[in-house]
Amino acid sequence: MVAIVYFMPPILTQKEMLINHFQTTPTISGVEAASVYKIRSLPRRILDLKEIGYEFKSEWRKDPTGQRYKRYTLIQSPTNC
């Protein structure tokens, strides 16, 4: 009898996924967060990161159809992370 062992990667929190995202990409929008990371409330997750020392700027933009959306840009990471 052979035992099959499956490796399950650790499950990251939404906050951890965003921290990893900002290590390689300085910006994110709500649509990107929802489609890539399944994050439905990006403003709340950005607030979570601000509470631990991350700094962001945000700006309203329009997509080609005229729909407005907010894009967040990482300005500074906390020094203790």
N, CA, C and O atoms as a CHARMM CRD file, in Angstrom:
* protein
*
  324
    1    1 MET  N      0.84000  -1.17200   0.00000 PROA 1      0.00000
    2    1 MET  CA     0.00000   0.00000   0.00000 PROA 1      0.00000
    3    1 MET  C      0.89100   1.24200   0.00000 PROA 1      0.00000
    4    1 MET  O      1.86100   1.31800   0.75300 PROA 1      0.00000
    5    2 VAL  N      0.55900   2.19800  -0.83700 PROA 2      0.00000
    6    2 VAL  CA     1.33800   3.42200  -0.97100 PROA 2      0.00000
    7    2 VAL  C      0.52000   4.58200  -0.42800 PROA 2      0.00000
    8    2 VAL  O     -0.64400   4.75600  -0.78700 PROA 2      0.00000
    9    3 ALA  N      1.13400   5.36700   0.43200 PROA 3      0.00000
   10    3 ALA  CA     0.46700   6.55500   0.97000 PROA 3      0.00000
   11    3 ALA  C      0.75200   7.73700   0.05300 PROA 3      0.00000
   12    3 ALA  O      1.89600   7.95100  -0.35000 PROA 3      0.00000
   13    4 ILE  N     -0.26100   8.48700  -0.27200 PROA 4      0.00000
   14    4 ILE  CA    -0.10200   9.68700  -1.09400 PROA 4      0.00000
   15    4 ILE  C     -0.14800  10.88700  -0.16500 PROA 4      0.00000
   16    4 ILE  O     -1.09400  11.06000   0.60500 PROA 4      0.00000
   17    5 VAL  N      0.87900  11.70500  -0.24700 PROA 5      0.00000
   18    5 VAL  CA     0.97700  12.88500   0.59100 PROA 5      0.00000
   19    5 VAL  C      0.85500  14.11500  -0.30600 PROA 5      0.00000
   20    5 VAL  O      1.59900  14.27200  -1.27400 PROA 5      0.00000
   21    6 TYR  N     -0.07300  14.96300   0.02800 PROA 6      0.00000
   22    6 TYR  CA    -0.26100  16.19900  -0.72900 PROA 6      0.00000
   23    6 TYR  C      0.37600  17.34800   0.03300 PROA 6      0.00000
   24    6 TYR  O      0.23200  17.46800   1.24900 PROA 6      0.00000
   25    7 PHE  N      1.08400  18.19000  -0.71200 PROA 7      0.00000
   26    7 PHE  CA     1.65800  19.38800  -0.11200 PROA 7      0.00000
   27    7 PHE  C      0.67000  20.52600  -0.28300 PROA 7      0.00000
   28    7 PHE  O      0.29400  20.87200  -1.40300 PROA 7      0.00000
   29    8 MET  N      0.26000  21.09500   0.81200 PROA 8      0.00000
   30    8 MET  CA    -0.64300  22.24300   0.77300 PROA 8      0.00000
   31    8 MET  C      0.16200  23.48700   1.13800 PROA 8      0.00000
   32    8 MET  O      0.67800  23.58900   2.25000 PROA 8      0.00000
   33    9 PRO  N      0.26900  24.42400   0.21000 PROA 9      0.00000
   34    9 PRO  CA     0.98800  25.64800   0.55200 PROA 9      0.00000
   35    9 PRO  C      0.24900  26.38900   1.66700 PROA 9      0.00000
   36    9 PRO  O     -0.96800  26.26200   1.79700 PROA 9      0.00000
   37   10 PRO  N      0.97400  27.15400   2.46300 PROA 10     0.00000
   38   10 PRO  CA     0.31700  27.87600   3.55100 PROA 10     0.00000
   39   10 PRO  C     -0.71400  28.86100   2.99000 PROA 10     0.00000
   40   10 PRO  O     -0.50600  29.47100   1.94200 PROA 10     0.00000
   41   11 ILE  N     -1.80200  28.99700   3.69600 PROA 11     0.00000
   42   11 ILE  CA    -2.84000  29.93100   3.27200 PROA 11     0.00000
   43   11 ILE  C     -2.48100  31.30700   3.81300 PROA 11     0.00000
   44   11 ILE  O     -2.31000  31.48800   5.01800 PROA 11     0.00000
   45   12 LEU  N     -2.36800  32.27400   2.90600 PROA 12     0.00000
   46   12 LEU  CA    -2.02100  33.63700   3.29100 PROA 12     0.00000
   47   12 LEU  C     -3.28900  34.43200   3.57600 PROA 12     0.00000
   48   12 LEU  O     -4.32900  34.20900   2.95600 PROA 12     0.00000
   49   13 THR  N     -3.19100  35.35200   4.51000 PROA 13     0.00000
   50   13 THR  CA    -4.29300  36.27800   4.73300 PROA 13     0.00000
   51   13 THR  C     -4.32000  37.28800   3.58900 PROA 13     0.00000
   52   13 THR  O     -3.34600  37.41000   2.84600 PROA 13     0.00000
   53   14 GLN  N     -5.41000  37.99700   3.44800 PROA 14     0.00000
   54   14 GLN  CA    -5.49600  39.02300   2.41100 PROA 14     0.00000
   55   14 GLN  C     -4.43900  40.09700   2.62900 PROA 14     0.00000
   56   14 GLN  O     -3.86300  40.61700   1.67400 PROA 14     0.00000
   57   15 LYS  N     -4.19200  40.41900   3.87800 PROA 15     0.00000
   58   15 LYS  CA    -3.17000  41.41700   4.19500 PROA 15     0.00000
   59   15 LYS  C     -1.79400  40.92500   3.75100 PROA 15     0.00000
   60   15 LYS  O     -1.01900  41.69200   3.17900 PROA 15     0.00000
   61   16 GLU  N     -1.48500  39.65800   4.00800 PROA 16     0.00000
   62   16 GLU  CA    -0.19800  39.08900   3.59400 PROA 16     0.00000
   63   16 GLU  C     -0.07700  39.05000   2.07000 PROA 16     0.00000
   64   16 GLU  O      0.99800  39.29200   1.52200 PROA 16     0.00000
   65   17 MET  N     -1.18700  38.74300   1.38800 PROA 17     0.00000
   66   17 MET  CA    -1.15900  38.73900  -0.07800 PROA 17     0.00000
   67   17 MET  C     -0.84900  40.13300  -0.62000 PROA 17     0.00000
   68   17 MET  O     -0.09200  40.27600  -1.58100 PROA 17     0.00000
   69   18 LEU  N     -1.43400  41.15600  -0.00500 PROA 18     0.00000
   70   18 LEU  CA    -1.15800  42.52600  -0.45400 PROA 18     0.00000
   71   18 LEU  C      0.28000  42.93500  -0.15600 PROA 18     0.00000
   72   18 LEU  O      0.91500  43.60000  -0.97500 PROA 18     0.00000
   73   19 ILE  N      0.79600  42.55000   0.99500 PROA 19     0.00000
   74   19 ILE  CA     2.19200  42.86300   1.31800 PROA 19     0.00000
   75   19 ILE  C      3.10900  42.23500   0.27100 PROA 19     0.00000
   76   19 ILE  O      4.03900  42.88500  -0.20800 PROA 19     0.00000
   77   20 ASN  N      2.85500  40.97700  -0.08700 PROA 20     0.00000
   78   20 ASN  CA     3.64700  40.32500  -1.13000 PROA 20     0.00000
   79   20 ASN  C      3.48900  41.03500  -2.46900 PROA 20     0.00000
   80   20 ASN  O      4.46700  41.20400  -3.19800 PROA 20     0.00000
   81   21 HSD  N      2.27900  41.44800  -2.79800 PROA 21     0.00000
   82   21 HSD  CA     2.02400  42.16200  -4.04600 PROA 21     0.00000
   83   21 HSD  C      2.86700  43.43800  -4.11900 PROA 21     0.00000
   84   21 HSD  O      3.51000  43.71200  -5.13300 PROA 21     0.00000
   85   22 PHE  N      2.85400  44.20800  -3.03300 PROA 22     0.00000
   86   22 PHE  CA     3.56400  45.48800  -3.03700 PROA 22     0.00000
   87   22 PHE  C      5.08100  45.32900  -3.00500 PROA 22     0.00000
   88   22 PHE  O      5.79500  46.31200  -3.20100 PROA 22     0.00000
   89   23 GLN  N      5.58700  44.14400  -2.76900 PROA 23     0.00000
   90   23 GLN  CA     7.03300  43.91700  -2.85400 PROA 23     0.00000
   91   23 GLN  C      7.49900  43.89100  -4.30400 PROA 23     0.00000
   92   23 GLN  O      8.67800  44.11400  -4.57700 PROA 23     0.00000
   93   24 THR  N      6.58700  43.62200  -5.23900 PROA 24     0.00000
   94   24 THR  CA     6.96700  43.55500  -6.65600 PROA 24     0.00000
   95   24 THR  C      6.25900  44.57600  -7.52800 PROA 24     0.00000
   96   24 THR  O      6.76400  44.93600  -8.59200 PROA 24     0.00000
   97   25 THR  N      5.08800  45.05100  -7.09200 PROA 25     0.00000
   98   25 THR  CA     4.28300  45.96500  -7.90100 PROA 25     0.00000
   99   25 THR  C      3.80800  47.10500  -7.01600 PROA 25     0.00000
  100   25 THR  O      3.19500  46.85400  -5.97800 PROA 25     0.00000
  101   26 PRO  N      4.07100  48.34900  -7.39600 PROA 26     0.00000
  102   26 PRO  CA     3.76200  49.45600  -6.48600 PROA 26     0.00000
  103   26 PRO  C      2.29700  49.89800  -6.45500 PROA 26     0.00000
  104   26 PRO  O      1.92200  50.67400  -5.57600 PROA 26     0.00000
  105   27 THR  N      1.45600  49.42900  -7.38800 PROA 27     0.00000
  106   27 THR  CA     0.07200  49.89600  -7.41200 PROA 27     0.00000
  107   27 THR  C     -0.90900  48.73300  -7.50500 PROA 27     0.00000
  108   27 THR  O     -0.55000  47.61800  -7.88200 PROA 27     0.00000
  109   28 ILE  N     -2.17700  49.03300  -7.14400 PROA 28     0.00000
  110   28 ILE  CA    -3.25100  48.04300  -7.28100 PROA 28     0.00000
  111   28 ILE  C     -4.58800  48.78600  -7.32700 PROA 28     0.00000
  112   28 ILE  O     -4.74500  49.85500  -6.73700 PROA 28     0.00000
  113   29 SER  N     -5.53500  48.19900  -8.03500 PROA 29     0.00000
  114   29 SER  CA    -6.90200  48.73000  -8.07900 PROA 29     0.00000
  115   29 SER  C     -7.83700  47.68900  -7.47200 PROA 29     0.00000
  116   29 SER  O     -7.44500  46.54600  -7.23800 PROA 29     0.00000
  117   30 GLY  N     -9.07200  48.10100  -7.22400 PROA 30     0.00000
  118   30 GLY  CA   -10.05100  47.18700  -6.66500 PROA 30     0.00000
  119   30 GLY  C    -10.34700  46.00900  -7.57500 PROA 30     0.00000
  120   30 GLY  O    -10.53000  44.88700  -7.10300 PROA 30     0.00000
  121   31 VAL  N    -10.39700  46.25800  -8.88400 PROA 31     0.00000
  122   31 VAL  CA   -10.66400  45.17900  -9.83800 PROA 31     0.00000
  123   31 VAL  C     -9.52100  44.17200  -9.83100 PROA 31     0.00000
  124   31 VAL  O     -9.75700  42.96400  -9.85800 PROA 31     0.00000
  125   32 GLU  N     -8.28700  44.66100  -9.79600 PROA 32     0.00000
  126   32 GLU  CA    -7.12700  43.75800  -9.73500 PROA 32     0.00000
  127   32 GLU  C     -7.15100  42.94200  -8.44300 PROA 32     0.00000
  128   32 GLU  O     -6.93100  41.73200  -8.46000 PROA 32     0.00000
  129   33 ALA  N     -7.42000  43.61000  -7.33100 PROA 33     0.00000
  130   33 ALA  CA    -7.43800  42.91300  -6.04200 PROA 33     0.00000
  131   33 ALA  C     -8.51400  41.83400  -6.02400 PROA 33     0.00000
  132   33 ALA  O     -8.29400  40.74200  -5.50200 PROA 33     0.00000
  133   34 ALA  N     -9.67900  42.13900  -6.59500 PROA 34     0.00000
  134   34 ALA  CA   -10.77600  41.16700  -6.60800 PROA 34     0.00000
  135   34 ALA  C    -10.47500  39.99500  -7.53200 PROA 34     0.00000
  136   34 ALA  O    -10.74600  38.84700  -7.18100 PROA 34     0.00000
  137   35 SER  N     -9.91800  40.27100  -8.70600 PROA 35     0.00000
  138   35 SER  CA    -9.70500  39.18200  -9.66800 PROA 35     0.00000
  139   35 SER  C     -8.48100  38.33300  -9.33400 PROA 35     0.00000
  140   35 SER  O     -8.51600  37.11500  -9.50600 PROA 35     0.00000
  141   36 VAL  N     -7.41600  38.94400  -8.86500 PROA 36     0.00000
  142   36 VAL  CA    -6.18300  38.19600  -8.60400 PROA 36     0.00000
  143   36 VAL  C     -6.18500  37.56800  -7.20800 PROA 36     0.00000
  144   36 VAL  O     -5.80900  36.40600  -7.04800 PROA 36     0.00000
  145   37 TYR  N     -6.60600  38.32800  -6.20600 PROA 37     0.00000
  146   37 TYR  CA    -6.48800  37.87500  -4.82000 PROA 37     0.00000
  147   37 TYR  C     -7.82700  37.57600  -4.14500 PROA 37     0.00000
  148   37 TYR  O     -7.85300  37.16300  -2.98600 PROA 37     0.00000
  149   38 LYS  N     -8.92900  37.78000  -4.85100 PROA 38     0.00000
  150   38 LYS  CA   -10.27300  37.56400  -4.29700 PROA 38     0.00000
  151   38 LYS  C    -10.55200  38.47900  -3.10000 PROA 38     0.00000
  152   38 LYS  O    -11.27300  38.10300  -2.17600 PROA 38     0.00000
  153   39 ILE  N     -9.97700  39.67500  -3.12800 PROA 39     0.00000
  154   39 ILE  CA   -10.18900  40.67500  -2.07800 PROA 39     0.00000
  155   39 ILE  C    -11.35700  41.55600  -2.51100 PROA 39     0.00000
  156   39 ILE  O    -11.25900  42.27500  -3.50500 PROA 39     0.00000
  157   40 ARG  N    -12.44700  41.50200  -1.77500 PROA 40     0.00000
  158   40 ARG  CA   -13.65500  42.25000  -2.13600 PROA 40     0.00000
  159   40 ARG  C    -13.65200  43.67500  -1.58400 PROA 40     0.00000
  160   40 ARG  O    -14.27800  44.56200  -2.16400 PROA 40     0.00000
  161   41 SER  N    -12.95900  43.89900  -0.47900 PROA 41     0.00000
  162   41 SER  CA   -12.94600  45.22700   0.13500 PROA 41     0.00000
  163   41 SER  C    -11.51100  45.74400   0.22100 PROA 41     0.00000
  164   41 SER  O    -10.90000  45.73900   1.29000 PROA 41     0.00000
  165   42 LEU  N    -10.99000  46.18500  -0.90600 PROA 42     0.00000
  166   42 LEU  CA    -9.61100  46.68600  -0.93200 PROA 42     0.00000
  167   42 LEU  C     -9.41800  47.88900  -0.00700 PROA 42     0.00000
  168   42 LEU  O     -8.40300  47.94400   0.68600 PROA 42     0.00000
  169   43 PRO  N    -10.34800  48.86200   0.03900 PROA 43     0.00000
  170   43 PRO  CA   -10.11800  49.99300   0.95500 PROA 43     0.00000
  171   43 PRO  C     -9.90200  49.55900   2.40300 PROA 43     0.00000
  172   43 PRO  O     -9.09300  50.15700   3.11200 PROA 43     0.00000
  173   44 ARG  N    -10.61000  48.53300   2.84500 PROA 44     0.00000
  174   44 ARG  CA   -10.43600  48.04900   4.22100 PROA 44     0.00000
  175   44 ARG  C     -9.06000  47.41200   4.40100 PROA 44     0.00000
  176   44 ARG  O     -8.41400  47.62400   5.42600 PROA 44     0.00000
  177   45 ARG  N     -8.60900  46.64200   3.42700 PROA 45     0.00000
  178   45 ARG  CA    -7.28400  46.01100   3.51900 PROA 45     0.00000
  179   45 ARG  C     -6.18500  47.06700   3.46600 PROA 45     0.00000
  180   45 ARG  O     -5.17300  46.93700   4.15500 PROA 45     0.00000
  181   46 ILE  N     -6.36700  48.11000   2.65800 PROA 46     0.00000
  182   46 ILE  CA    -5.39200  49.21100   2.62100 PROA 46     0.00000
  183   46 ILE  C     -5.34100  49.87900   3.99600 PROA 46     0.00000
  184   46 ILE  O     -4.26100  50.21500   4.48200 PROA 46     0.00000
  185   47 LEU  N     -6.50000  50.07100   4.62300 PROA 47     0.00000
  186   47 LEU  CA    -6.53200  50.64700   5.97100 PROA 47     0.00000
  187   47 LEU  C     -5.79500  49.75600   6.95900 PROA 47     0.00000
  188   47 LEU  O     -5.07300  50.25500   7.82200 PROA 47     0.00000
  189   48 ASP  N     -5.97000  48.43500   6.84300 PROA 48     0.00000
  190   48 ASP  CA    -5.23600  47.50100   7.70800 PROA 48     0.00000
  191   48 ASP  C     -3.73100  47.71500   7.57200 PROA 48     0.00000
  192   48 ASP  O     -3.00700  47.72600   8.56800 PROA 48     0.00000
  193   49 LEU  N     -3.26800  47.88500   6.33600 PROA 49     0.00000
  194   49 LEU  CA    -1.83100  48.09700   6.10700 PROA 49     0.00000
  195   49 LEU  C     -1.38600  49.45600   6.64000 PROA 49     0.00000
  196   49 LEU  O     -0.28400  49.57600   7.17700 PROA 49     0.00000
  197   50 LYS  N     -2.21900  50.47300   6.49900 PROA 50     0.00000
  198   50 LYS  CA    -1.88200  51.79500   7.04000 PROA 50     0.00000
  199   50 LYS  C     -1.72000  51.72800   8.56000 PROA 50     0.00000
  200   50 LYS  O     -0.85600  52.39000   9.13500 PROA 50     0.00000
  201   51 GLU  N     -2.56300  50.91700   9.19600 PROA 51     0.00000
  202   51 GLU  CA    -2.51300  50.79500  10.65800 PROA 51     0.00000
  203   51 GLU  C     -1.21000  50.16800  11.15000 PROA 51     0.00000
  204   51 GLU  O     -0.84700  50.34200  12.31400 PROA 51     0.00000
  205   52 ILE  N     -0.50000  49.44000  10.28400 PROA 52     0.00000
  206   52 ILE  CA     0.78500  48.86300  10.70100 PROA 52     0.00000
  207   52 ILE  C      1.97200  49.61100  10.08800 PROA 52     0.00000
  208   52 ILE  O      3.10300  49.12600  10.12900 PROA 52     0.00000
  209   53 GLY  N      1.71000  50.79300   9.51800 PROA 53     0.00000
  210   53 GLY  CA     2.80800  51.65200   9.10500 PROA 53     0.00000
  211   53 GLY  C      3.02800  51.84800   7.61000 PROA 53     0.00000
  212   53 GLY  O      3.93300  52.58900   7.22600 PROA 53     0.00000
  213   54 TYR  N      2.23800  51.21700   6.76100 PROA 54     0.00000
  214   54 TYR  CA     2.37000  51.44000   5.32300 PROA 54     0.00000
  215   54 TYR  C      1.74900  52.78100   4.96500 PROA 54     0.00000
  216   54 TYR  O      0.77200  53.21100   5.57900 PROA 54     0.00000
  217   55 GLU  N      2.33100  53.44300   3.95600 PROA 55     0.00000
  218   55 GLU  CA     1.78800  54.72000   3.48700 PROA 55     0.00000
  219   55 GLU  C      1.42000  54.59200   2.02100 PROA 55     0.00000
  220   55 GLU  O      2.17500  54.03800   1.22200 PROA 55     0.00000
  221   56 PHE  N      0.24000  55.11700   1.67600 PROA 56     0.00000
  222   56 PHE  CA    -0.28000  55.03300   0.31800 PROA 56     0.00000
  223   56 PHE  C     -0.76800  56.39200  -0.15000 PROA 56     0.00000
  224   56 PHE  O     -1.10800  57.26100   0.65300 PROA 56     0.00000
  225   57 LYS  N     -0.79400  56.55600  -1.46100 PROA 57     0.00000
  226   57 LYS  CA    -1.56900  57.64100  -2.05000 PROA 57     0.00000
  227   57 LYS  C     -2.60200  56.96300  -2.93400 PROA 57     0.00000
  228   57 LYS  O     -2.38900  55.84500  -3.40300 PROA 57     0.00000
  229   58 SER  N     -3.70100  57.62800  -3.15600 PROA 58     0.00000
  230   58 SER  CA    -4.72700  57.06200  -4.01900 PROA 58     0.00000
  231   58 SER  C     -5.20100  58.13500  -4.98300 PROA 58     0.00000
  232   58 SER  O     -5.17500  59.32800  -4.68000 PROA 58     0.00000
  233   59 GLU  N     -5.63100  57.68600  -6.13900 PROA 59     0.00000
  234   59 GLU  CA    -6.15900  58.63300  -7.11200 PROA 59     0.00000
  235   59 GLU  C     -7.28000  57.98100  -7.90500 PROA 59     0.00000
  236   59 GLU  O     -7.26400  56.78300  -8.18700 PROA 59     0.00000
  237   60 TRP  N     -8.25600  58.81600  -8.25300 PROA 60     0.00000
  238   60 TRP  CA    -9.35000  58.34800  -9.08800 PROA 60     0.00000
  239   60 TRP  C     -8.91200  58.35200 -10.53500 PROA 60     0.00000
  240   60 TRP  O     -8.27000  59.29600 -10.99500 PROA 60     0.00000
  241   61 ARG  N     -9.26300  57.28800 -11.26000 PROA 61     0.00000
  242   61 ARG  CA    -8.97000  57.17600 -12.68100 PROA 61     0.00000
  243   61 ARG  C    -10.22400  56.71800 -13.40600 PROA 61     0.00000
  244   61 ARG  O    -11.21100  56.33300 -12.78000 PROA 61     0.00000
  245   62 LYS  N    -10.17500  56.76200 -14.73300 PROA 62     0.00000
  246   62 LYS  CA   -11.28600  56.26200 -15.54800 PROA 62     0.00000
  247   62 LYS  C    -10.75800  55.19800 -16.48700 PROA 62     0.00000
  248   62 LYS  O     -9.68500  55.34200 -17.07200 PROA 62     0.00000
  249   63 ASP  N    -11.52600  54.12400 -16.62500 PROA 63     0.00000
  250   63 ASP  CA   -11.14000  53.09100 -17.58700 PROA 63     0.00000
  251   63 ASP  C    -11.64700  53.50600 -18.97500 PROA 63     0.00000
  252   63 ASP  O    -12.32700  54.52600 -19.09000 PROA 63     0.00000
  253   64 PRO  N    -11.33400  52.74300 -20.02800 PROA 64     0.00000
  254   64 PRO  CA   -11.73700  53.13700 -21.38600 PROA 64     0.00000
  255   64 PRO  C    -13.25400  53.30300 -21.58300 PROA 64     0.00000
  256   64 PRO  O    -13.68200  53.98100 -22.51700 PROA 64     0.00000
  257   65 THR  N    -14.06000  52.69400 -20.71700 PROA 65     0.00000
  258   65 THR  CA   -15.51700  52.83800 -20.84000 PROA 65     0.00000
  259   65 THR  C    -16.04400  54.03500 -20.06400 PROA 65     0.00000
  260   65 THR  O    -17.23700  54.33400 -20.11800 PROA 65     0.00000
  261   66 GLY  N    -15.16500  54.72200 -19.34100 PROA 66     0.00000
  262   66 GLY  CA   -15.58000  55.87300 -18.54500 PROA 66     0.00000
  263   66 GLY  C    -15.88400  55.55500 -17.09700 PROA 66     0.00000
  264   66 GLY  O    -16.21100  56.45300 -16.32100 PROA 66     0.00000
  265   67 GLN  N    -15.78000  54.28500 -16.72100 PROA 67     0.00000
  266   67 GLN  CA   -16.02800  53.87900 -15.33100 PROA 67     0.00000
  267   67 GLN  C    -14.89100  54.37400 -14.44100 PROA 67     0.00000
  268   67 GLN  O    -13.71900  54.16500 -14.75400 PROA 67     0.00000
  269   68 ARG  N    -15.23100  55.02500 -13.34100 PROA 68     0.00000
  270   68 ARG  CA   -14.21800  55.52200 -12.40800 PROA 68     0.00000
  271   68 ARG  C    -13.79400  54.42600 -11.44400 PROA 68     0.00000
  272   68 ARG  O    -14.60100  53.59100 -11.03500 PROA 68     0.00000
  273   69 TYR  N    -12.52500  54.44400 -11.08900 PROA 69     0.00000
  274   69 TYR  CA   -12.00500  53.50600 -10.09100 PROA 69     0.00000
  275   69 TYR  C    -10.84700  54.16800  -9.37000 PROA 69     0.00000
  276   69 TYR  O    -10.25600  55.12500  -9.87000 PROA 69     0.00000
  277   70 LYS  N    -10.52700  53.65500  -8.19500 PROA 70     0.00000
  278   70 LYS  CA    -9.43100  54.20600  -7.40100 PROA 70     0.00000
  279   70 LYS  C     -8.22800  53.27900  -7.50800 PROA 70     0.00000
  280   70 LYS  O     -8.35500  52.06100  -7.37900 PROA 70     0.00000
  281   71 ARG  N     -7.04800  53.87600  -7.74600 PROA 71     0.00000
  282   71 ARG  CA    -5.79600  53.13300  -7.79200 PROA 71     0.00000
  283   71 ARG  C     -4.95600  53.56100  -6.60200 PROA 71     0.00000
  284   71 ARG  O     -4.75400  54.75200  -6.36600 PROA 71     0.00000
  285   72 TYR  N     -4.46700  52.57300  -5.85300 PROA 72     0.00000
  286   72 TYR  CA    -3.63000  52.81500  -4.67700 PROA 72     0.00000
  287   72 TYR  C     -2.16500  52.60200  -5.04700 PROA 72     0.00000
  288   72 TYR  O     -1.81700  51.62600  -5.71200 PROA 72     0.00000
  289   73 THR  N     -1.32100  53.51900  -4.61100 PROA 73     0.00000
  290   73 THR  CA     0.11500  53.43600  -4.85600 PROA 73     0.00000
  291   73 THR  C      0.83700  53.41000  -3.51900 PROA 73     0.00000
  292   73 THR  O      0.60800  54.26300  -2.66100 PROA 73     0.00000
  293   74 LEU  N      1.71600  52.41800  -3.34800 PROA 74     0.00000
  294   74 LEU  CA     2.51300  52.33400  -2.12800 PROA 74     0.00000
  295   74 LEU  C      3.56900  53.43100  -2.14900 PROA 74     0.00000
  296   74 LEU  O      4.34000  53.54600  -3.10200 PROA 74     0.00000
  297   75 ILE  N      3.59800  54.22800  -1.09800 PROA 75     0.00000
  298   75 ILE  CA     4.58000  55.30100  -0.96000 PROA 75     0.00000
  299   75 ILE  C      5.74600  54.83900  -0.09400 PROA 75     0.00000
  300   75 ILE  O      6.91000  55.07700  -0.41900 PROA 75     0.00000
  301   76 GLN  N      5.41700  54.17600   1.01200 PROA 76     0.00000
  302   76 GLN  CA     6.47300  53.74500   1.93600 PROA 76     0.00000
  303   76 GLN  C      6.00400  52.55000   2.74600 PROA 76     0.00000
  304   76 GLN  O      4.86000  52.49000   3.19600 PROA 76     0.00000
  305   77 SER  N      6.91800  51.59600   2.92200 PROA 77     0.00000
  306   77 SER  CA     6.67400  50.44400   3.79700 PROA 77     0.00000
  307   77 SER  C      7.18900  50.77300   5.19200 PROA 77     0.00000
  308   77 SER  O      8.08700  51.60300   5.33600 PROA 77     0.00000
  309   78 PRO  N      6.63600  50.13700   6.22000 PROA 78     0.00000
  310   78 PRO  CA     7.15100  50.38700   7.56600 PROA 78     0.00000
  311   78 PRO  C      8.59300  49.89800   7.68800 PROA 78     0.00000
  312   78 PRO  O      9.00000  48.96200   7.00000 PROA 78     0.00000
  313   79 THR  N      9.34500  50.52900   8.55300 PROA 79     0.00000
  314   79 THR  CA    10.75200  50.18400   8.69600 PROA 79     0.00000
  315   79 THR  C     10.96900  48.87000   9.42900 PROA 79     0.00000
  316   79 THR  O     12.03300  48.26400   9.29800 PROA 79     0.00000
  317   80 ASN  N      9.97900  48.41500  10.20200 PROA 80     0.00000
  318   80 ASN  CA    10.16700  47.19800  10.99400 PROA 80     0.00000
  319   80 ASN  C      9.67000  45.94300  10.26600 PROA 80     0.00000
  320   80 ASN  O      9.67400  44.86200  10.85400 PROA 80     0.00000
  321   81 CYS  N      9.24800  46.05700   9.01700 PROA 81     0.00000
  322   81 CYS  CA     8.78800  44.86500   8.27000 PROA 81     0.00000
  323   81 CYS  C      9.87500  44.32900   7.36800 PROA 81     0.00000
  324   81 CYS  O      9.66500  43.33700   6.67100 PROA 81     0.00000
